[in-house]
Structure formats: C-alpha cells, structure tokens
Amino acid sequence: MTTPGPDLQEPQEQPPDPDAGVPVHRGDPPAEQRAMARSAAVVDRGHRDVLAVAGEERLSWLHLLLTQHVSELPPDTGTEALVLDGQGRVLHHMAVASTGDTVYLDTEAGDGAALLDYLQKMVFWSKVEPRDATAELAVYTVVGPDTPQVLAEAGLPVPAVPHGVLGLDGGGFVRRTPWPGRDAADVLVPRADAERWYAALTAAGARAAGTSAFEALRVESRAPRLRVDTDDRTIPHEVGWIGPAVHLTKGCYRGQETVARVANLGRPPRRLVLLHLDGGDEELPRTGDPVVRDGRPVGRVGTVVQHHELGPVALALLKRSVPVDAELTAGEGDRVSPVTIDPDSYEPDAERPPPGRTARGRLGGSS
C-alpha cells in the first residue's frame, strides 16, 4: 500500500495551544515584541510546571538522570537539561536552578507530572526528595536589554551573568537566561505574592506582554520548544541542545550511547532551521504540517509566528540532505505557503567527517 502524497492526506486538526491559561497578548502584539527587542517587557508564564528536588544527594543523583553535568553545579547557578529515552530521543526538557538547599526544575505546562513520576521511580535509596512545586511558585519572564534595570527597580536581585541564580527572601529566585532576545530573566515568585511582583515589574518599566511576543523572539533566537519544535523521534543534536542542555563528556544517563555515537561517528538525520513564509493574506501553516520539496515531505513545521520585523516565520525540522536554497512549501490544503530557509539559520556540514569517524577509519574500521 502506497502512502498518499501531501495533497491527498487528511487535514490535520489544529494542535492544542501549549500556552492555554495565560494571556496570548496584552492588546498590541507588535508593540510588545518591540519592547522585548528595544527595552523590556514581562510575560506571564505561570502555566509552567515547577518541580523541586531537596536532599543532600540531590546534585549527584540528578547527575545520573539528566543529560547535563550537574554533580558539581556551583551554588546559585542554572542551566538546561533533558531526559532521554533508551534510544536517545528527547522526552523532557527543563530549566534548572540550584539555589539554597534545593534544585528547581521548570518545564512545559502539563509535563511536570510525567517528569516527577520518572524522578520518583528513580529515587531508590538516594537521599533526595523530589516534589511538585507548581502550586508554590509562579513563573514570570522579563525580556529585553533593560532587564537588569527593571529587576533592580522592582527590588529584585540581578544575577551578574547568564545562568546566574539569586534567591528571594520569602521564597523563589531570579535566573538570568541567554535567550530570547539580547537579555532575559526568569522570575519565580511565591504564587501568593505573584500579582504584587507582576505589578512591581510593570511599575519598574517592563511593558506587559503576552506569550505571542515571547514566542516570536524565541523563534528568532532559534530556541526549540519541546513537542512543538520536536517530535517523538527528535534527538538533541537535531535542534541545537548539544551544549546548552547536553554535556558530551559525561556519561551515566539513559540514552547516552546514542548521544555519543552521533557526536563522534555520524551526523543527525535532521536539522532545525528558520523558515520565511510567503503566506500573504492566506492562512499560515500550522505546527506539525509537512514541509515539501518536489512533491515529497522533507520535514515538519514547528512554531509559527508573526515577527515584528521578519514577518511570518517558523522553525522547522528538515532532512539534513535538504540544501539551503531548496524550493519548498509548507502546510496543507488552504494553508500551503512557499517557504525559504534563512541562510543564517543553516549550518552547513563541515567538509571533514566527525572526529570519531576519522579515528575509526585510521584503525581500519568501516566509515
């Protein structure tokens, strides 16, 4: 039985909104994006799930489960990390913050329960206590070059460097982040005080913004989002998580063999790129729609946004063999749009093979 071509496939339903429950915008999405790019804006991300891991062995225990090197994570430091399956495919992505006697993991809305279930099953005899802290802490994110001034004016501590973390009196913390935009900080505050802190941030000069503005700058930064820009086959190398969320020289975590093999002996089958959409006034492609070349699917659409300067753009996972100048379309049915790959988002393969493959060839192995 042959698979029908893209024009004959059943239309896909609109994927669920991953940001349901928080404001999409605050009245003027383009102005909110401009504030993030030129000054500062604050977005409510209080729908994110937050886990807390206490106990004297918390760092060494997490080191065995996560893809990032956290066993010697300095106090008041953050990072990103993943949990993989046995084949090296991404199951969970989280932001990490170590402060005081607790490590906090915040992740996508609805993902916390599965992640907590996995962590609790891996406790065994370790001296750790993972728990759900979503009801305790709400997440706001300040984005823009004026982020340090806004934090200081609002009475919040200002971490000096990206990934720096500083605790708050009464609970919570501020975590400086390298994306989206030129500067940003996650502010996790007690939910009982969330409205007060939000008012303080806006009074300090941060424009109120919605998730659509945050997503637009995230796409511009090419920072992937779990289950939006990834699918059930995604490995970290395909979406740029090697480095930010995966430490290549540590082992002892599930899926590590795949991570090392791809890094040393081969290249990932797909790459994450930025697409420029030529949709005009028509409906734009949706998350999960195919990207097509010469009548054949060669990838999938991830996050689709209207950017205040770039226009309609999207992240997409494409087969590695697709050249940067390929003629492509994205979408299905009435939302098919010609698309072009942004050349600045396309990292060509080095002429030399990966170092592991070269070494294996010297030893007489197959390449």
For each residue, the residues with C-beta under 8 A, 3 or more apart:
1:
2:
3:
4: 8 9
5: 8 9 295 296
6: 9 290 292 295 297 332
7:
8: 4 5
9: 4 5 6 290 332
10:
11: 332 333
12: 15 286 288 289 332
13:
14: 286
15: 12 286 287 288
16: 20
17: 20
18: 108 109 225 227 228
19: 22 24 47 109 211 215
20: 16 17 47 109
21: 46 47 109
22: 19 43 44 45 46 47 210 211
23: 26 44 210 211
24: 19 210 211 212
25: 28 29 32 209 210 211 212 213
26: 23 32 207 208 209 210
27:
28: 25 31 32
29: 25 32 33 210 212 213 216 306 308
30: 33 34 308
31: 28 34 35 207
32: 25 26 28 29 35 36 41 207 208 209 210 212 213
33: 29 30 36 37 209 213 216 217 307 308
34: 30 31 37 38 308
35: 31 32 38 39 40 41 144 206 207 209 213
36: 32 33 40 41 143 144 180 181 209 213 214 217
37: 33 34 144 181 182 217 308 309
38: 34 35 144 145
39: 35 144 145 146 205 207
40: 35 36 142 143 144 145 146 147 149 150 205 206 207
41: 32 35 36 142 143 144 206 207 208 209 213
42: 140 141 142 143 150 198 201 202 206 207 208 209
43: 22 140 141 143 209 210 211 213 214
44: 22 23 138 140 198 210 211
45: 22 48 139 140 141 186 211 214
46: 21 22 138 139 140 191 194
47: 19 20 21 22 109
48: 45 106 107 108 109 134 139
49: 106 107 108 109 110 111 112 113 115 132 134
50: 104 105 106 112 132 133 134 136 137 139 188
51: 94 104 105 106 107 112 115 116 119 130 131 132 133 134
52: 102 103 104 105 130 131 132 133 136
53: 58 61 62 102 103 104 105 119 128 129 130 131
54: 58 101 102 103 128 129 131
55: 58 61 126 127 128 129
56: 127
57: 60 61 126 127 128
58: 53 54 55 61 62 102 103 128
59: 62 63 70 71 72 73 98 103
60: 57 63 64 71
61: 53 55 57 58 64 65 122 123 126 128
62: 53 58 59 65 66 70 81 103
63: 59 60 66 69 70 71 250 252
64: 60 61 122 252 253
65: 61 62 83 118 119 122 253 254
66: 62 63 70 81 82 83 96 253
67: 81 82 83 84 236 241 245 246 247 253 255 256 259
68: 79 80 81 82 96 245 246 247 250
69: 63 72 73 247 249 250
70: 59 62 63 66 73 79 81 96 98 103
71: 59 60 63
72: 59 69
73: 59 69 70 77 79 96 98 103
74: 77 98
75: 98 99
76: 98 99 159 164 165 166 167
77: 73 74 97 98 163 164 165
78: 95 96 97 98 163 164 165 175 176 177
79: 68 70 73 95 96 163 244 245
80: 68 93 94 95 96 241 244 245
81: 62 66 67 68 70 93 94 96 105 245
82: 66 67 68 90 91 92 93 94 236 241 245 246
83: 65 66 67 90 91 92 94 115 118 254
84: 67 87 88 89 90 91 235 236 253 254 255 256 258 259
85: 88 89 91 254 255
86: 254 255
87: 84 255 258
88: 84 85 235 236 255 256 257 258 259 262
89: 84 85 232 233 234 235 255
90: 82 83 84 93 226 230 234 235 236 239 241
91: 82 83 84 85 114 118
92: 82 83 107 111 114 115 118 226
93: 80 81 82 90 107 108 226 241 245
94: 51 80 81 82 83 105 106 107 115
95: 78 79 80 105 106 107 175 177 186
96: 66 68 70 73 78 79 80 81 103 104 105
97: 77 78 103 104 106 165 173 175 188
98: 59 70 73 74 75 76 77 78 102 103 104 165
99: 75 76 102 104 165 166 167 173
100: 167
101: 54
102: 52 53 54 58 98 99
103: 52 53 54 58 59 62 70 73 96 97 98
104: 50 51 52 53 96 97 98 99 133 137 173 188
105: 50 51 52 53 81 94 95 96 115
106: 48 49 50 51 94 95 97 139 186 188
107: 48 49 51 92 93 94 95 111 112 115 226
108: 18 48 49 93 111 225 226 227
109: 18 19 20 21 47 48 49
110: 49 113
111: 49 92 107 108 114 115 226
112: 49 50 51 107 115 116 132 134
113: 49 110 116 117 132
114: 91 92 111 117 118
115: 49 51 83 92 94 105 107 111 112 118 119
116: 51 112 113 119 120 130 131 132
117: 113 114 120 121
118: 65 83 91 92 114 115 121 122
119: 51 53 65 115 116 122 123 130
120: 116 117 123 130
121: 117 118
122: 61 64 65 118 119
123: 61 119 120 126 128 130
124:
125:
126: 55 57 61 123
127: 55 56 57
128: 53 54 55 57 58 61 123
129: 53 54 55
130: 51 52 53 116 119 120 123
131: 51 52 53 54 116
132: 49 50 51 52 112 113 116 135
133: 50 51 52 104 136 137
134: 48 49 50 51 112 137
135: 132 191
136: 50 52 133 171 190 191
137: 50 104 133 134 171 172 188 189 190 191
138: 44 46 188 189 190 191 194
139: 45 46 48 50 106 186 187 188
140: 42 43 44 45 46 186 187 188 189 194 197 198 201
141: 42 43 45 177 184 185 186 187 214
142: 40 41 42 147 150 151 184 185 187 201 206
143: 36 40 41 42 43 147 180 181 183 184 209 213 214 217
144: 35 36 37 38 39 40 41 147 150 181 182 183 184 206
145: 38 39 40 181 182 183
146: 39 40 149 150 205 206
147: 40 142 143 144 150 151 183 184 185
148: 151 152 158 183
149: 40 146 152 153 204 205
150: 40 42 142 144 146 147 153 154 201 204 205 206
151: 142 147 148 154 156 157 158 174 185 187 204
152: 148 149 155 156 158 204
153: 149 150 203 204 205
154: 150 151 197 200 201 203 204 206
155: 152 200
156: 151 152 168 174 187 197 200
157: 151 166 167 168 174
158: 148 151 152 166 174 176 185
159: 76 163 164 165 166 174 175 176 185
160: 164 176
161: 164 176
162: 176 177 178
163: 77 78 79 159 175 176 177 178
164: 76 77 78 159 160 161 175 176
165: 76 77 78 97 98 99 159 173 174 175 176
166: 76 99 157 158 159 173 174
167: 76 99 100 157 172 173
168: 156 157 171 172 173 174 189
169:
170: 190 193
171: 136 137 168 189 190
172: 137 167 168 187 188 189 190
173: 97 99 104 165 166 167 168 188
174: 151 156 157 158 159 165 166 168 185 186 187 188
175: 78 95 97 159 163 164 165 185 186 188
176: 78 158 159 160 161 162 163 164 165 183 184 185
177: 78 95 141 162 163 184 185 186
178: 162 163 184
179: 184 217 218 221 223
180: 36 143 184 214 217 218 220 221 223
181: 36 37 143 144 145 184 217 220 221
182: 37 144 145
183: 143 144 145 147 148 176
184: 141 142 143 144 147 176 177 178 179 180 181
185: 141 142 147 151 158 159 174 175 176 177
186: 45 95 106 139 140 141 174 175 177
187: 139 140 141 142 151 156 172 174 197 201
188: 50 97 104 106 137 138 139 140 172 173 174 175
189: 137 138 140 168 171 172 193 194 197
190: 136 137 138 170 171 172 193 194
191: 46 135 136 137 138 194
192:
193: 170 189 190 196 197
194: 46 138 140 189 190 191 197 198
195: 198 199
196: 193 199 200
197: 140 154 156 187 189 193 194 200 201
198: 42 44 140 194 195 201 202
199: 195 196 202 203
200: 154 155 156 196 197 203 204
201: 42 140 142 150 154 187 197 198 204 206
202: 42 198 199 205 206 207 208
203: 153 154 199 200
204: 149 150 151 152 153 154 200 201
205: 39 40 146 149 150 153 202
206: 35 40 41 42 142 144 146 150 154 201 202
207: 26 31 32 35 39 40 41 42 202
208: 26 32 41 42 202
209: 25 26 32 33 35 36 41 42 43 143 213 214
210: 22 23 24 25 26 29 32 43 44 213 214
211: 19 22 23 24 25 43 44 45 214 215
212: 24 25 29 32 215 216 305 306
213: 25 29 32 33 35 36 41 43 143 209 210 216 217
214: 36 43 45 141 143 180 209 210 211 217 218
215: 19 211 212 218 219 303 305
216: 29 33 212 213 219 220 305 306 307 308
217: 33 36 37 143 179 180 181 213 214 220 221
218: 179 180 214 215 221 223 225 303
219: 215 216 222 274 303 305 307 313 314 315
220: 180 181 216 217 274 307 310 313
221: 179 180 181 217 218
222: 219 240 272 274 315 345
223: 179 180 218 240
224: 228 229 230 239 240 241 272 302 315
225: 18 108 218 228 229 230 302 303
226: 90 92 93 107 108 111 229 230
227: 18 108 230 231
228: 18 224 225 287 302 303
229: 224 225 226 239 272 302 303 315 317
230: 90 224 225 226 227 234 239 302 317
231: 227 234 300 317
232: 89
233: 89
234: 89 90 230 231 238 239 270 317
235: 84 88 89 90 238 258 259 262 268
236: 67 82 84 88 90 239 241 242 245 246 259
237: 241 242 259 262 263 267 268
238: 234 235 268 269 270 271 272 317
239: 90 224 229 230 234 236 272 317
240: 222 223 224 243 244 272
241: 67 80 82 90 93 224 236 237 244 245 246
242: 236 237 245 246 248 259 263
243: 240 246
244: 79 80 240 241
245: 67 68 79 80 81 82 93 236 241 242
246: 67 68 82 236 241 242 243 259
247: 67 68 69 250
248: 242 259 260 263
249: 69
250: 63 68 69 247 253 256
251: 256 260
252: 63 64 256
253: 64 65 66 67 84 250 256
254: 65 83 84 85 86
255: 67 84 85 86 87 88 89 258 259
256: 67 84 88 250 251 252 253 259 260
257: 88 260 261
258: 84 87 88 235 255 261 262
259: 67 84 88 235 236 237 242 246 248 255 256 262 263
260: 248 251 256 257 263 264
261: 257 258 264 265 266 356
262: 88 235 237 258 259 265 266 267 268
263: 237 242 248 259 260 354 356
264: 260 261 354 355 356 357
265: 261 262 354 356 357 360
266: 261 262 354 357
267: 237 262 320 349 354
268: 235 237 238 262 271 320
269: 238 319 320
270: 234 238 299 317 318 319 320
271: 238 268 317 318 320 346 347
272: 222 224 229 238 239 240 302 315 316 317 345
273: 315 316 318 341 342 345 346
274: 219 220 222 313 314 315 316 341 342 344 345
275: 291 301 313 314 315 316 328 330 339 340 341 342
276: 310 311 312 313 339 340 341 342
277: 284 285 304 311 312 313 314 330 337 338 339
278: 337 338 339 340
279: 282 283 284 285 312 335 337
280:
281:
282: 279 334 335 337
283: 279 331 334 335
284: 277 279 304 312 314 331 335 337
285: 277 279 289 301 304 314 330 331 332 335 336 337 339
286: 12 14 15 289 301 304 331 335
287: 15 228 301 302 303 304
288: 12 15 300 301
289: 12 285 286 300 301 330 331 332 335
290: 6 9 297 299 300 301 330 331 332
291: 275 297 298 299 300 301 316 318 328 329 330 339
292: 6 295 296 297 298 328 329 330
293: 296 298 322 326 327 328
294:
295: 5 6 292
296: 5 292 293
297: 6 290 291 292 300
298: 291 292 293 318 319 321 322 326 328
299: 270 290 291 316 317 318 319 322
300: 231 288 289 290 291 297 316 317
301: 275 285 286 287 288 289 290 291 304 314 315 316 330 331
302: 224 225 228 229 230 272 287 314 315 316 317
303: 215 218 219 225 228 229 287 314 315
304: 277 284 285 286 287 301 312 313 314
305: 212 215 216 219 312 313 314
306: 29 212 216 311 312
307: 33 216 219 220 310 311 312 313
308: 29 30 33 34 37 216
309: 37
310: 220 276 307 313
311: 276 277 306 307
312: 276 277 279 284 304 305 306 307 337
313: 219 220 274 275 276 277 304 305 307 310 342
314: 219 274 275 277 284 285 301 302 303 304 305 330 339
315: 219 222 224 229 272 273 274 275 301 302 303
316: 272 273 274 275 291 299 300 301 302 330 339
317: 229 230 231 234 238 239 270 271 272 299 300 302
318: 270 271 273 291 298 299 322 341
319: 269 270 298 299 322
320: 267 268 269 270 271 349
321: 298
322: 293 298 299 318 319 326 328 341
323: 326
324: 341 343 346 348
325: 341
326: 293 298 322 323 341
327: 293 338
328: 275 291 292 293 298 322 338 339 340 341
329: 291 292 336 337 338 339
330: 275 277 285 289 290 291 292 301 314 316 336 337 339
331: 283 284 285 286 289 290 301 335 336 337
332: 6 9 11 12 285 289 290 335 336
333: 11 336
334: 282 283
335: 279 282 283 284 285 286 289 331 332
336: 285 329 330 331 332 333
337: 277 278 279 282 284 285 312 329 330 331
338: 277 278 327 328 329
339: 275 276 277 278 285 291 314 316 328 329 330
340: 275 276 278 328
341: 273 274 275 276 318 322 324 325 326 328 345 346
342: 273 274 275 276 313 345 346
343: 324 346
344: 274
345: 222 272 273 274 341 342
346: 271 273 324 341 342 343
347: 271
348: 324
349: 267 320
350:
351:
352: 358
353: 357 358 361 367
354: 263 264 265 266 267 357 358
355: 264 358 359
356: 261 263 264 265 359 360
357: 264 265 266 353 354 360 361 367
358: 352 353 354 355 361 362
359: 355 356 362 363
360: 265 356 357 363 365 366 367
361: 353 357 358 364 365 367
362: 358 359
363: 359 360
364: 361
365: 360 361
366: 360
367: 353 357 360 361
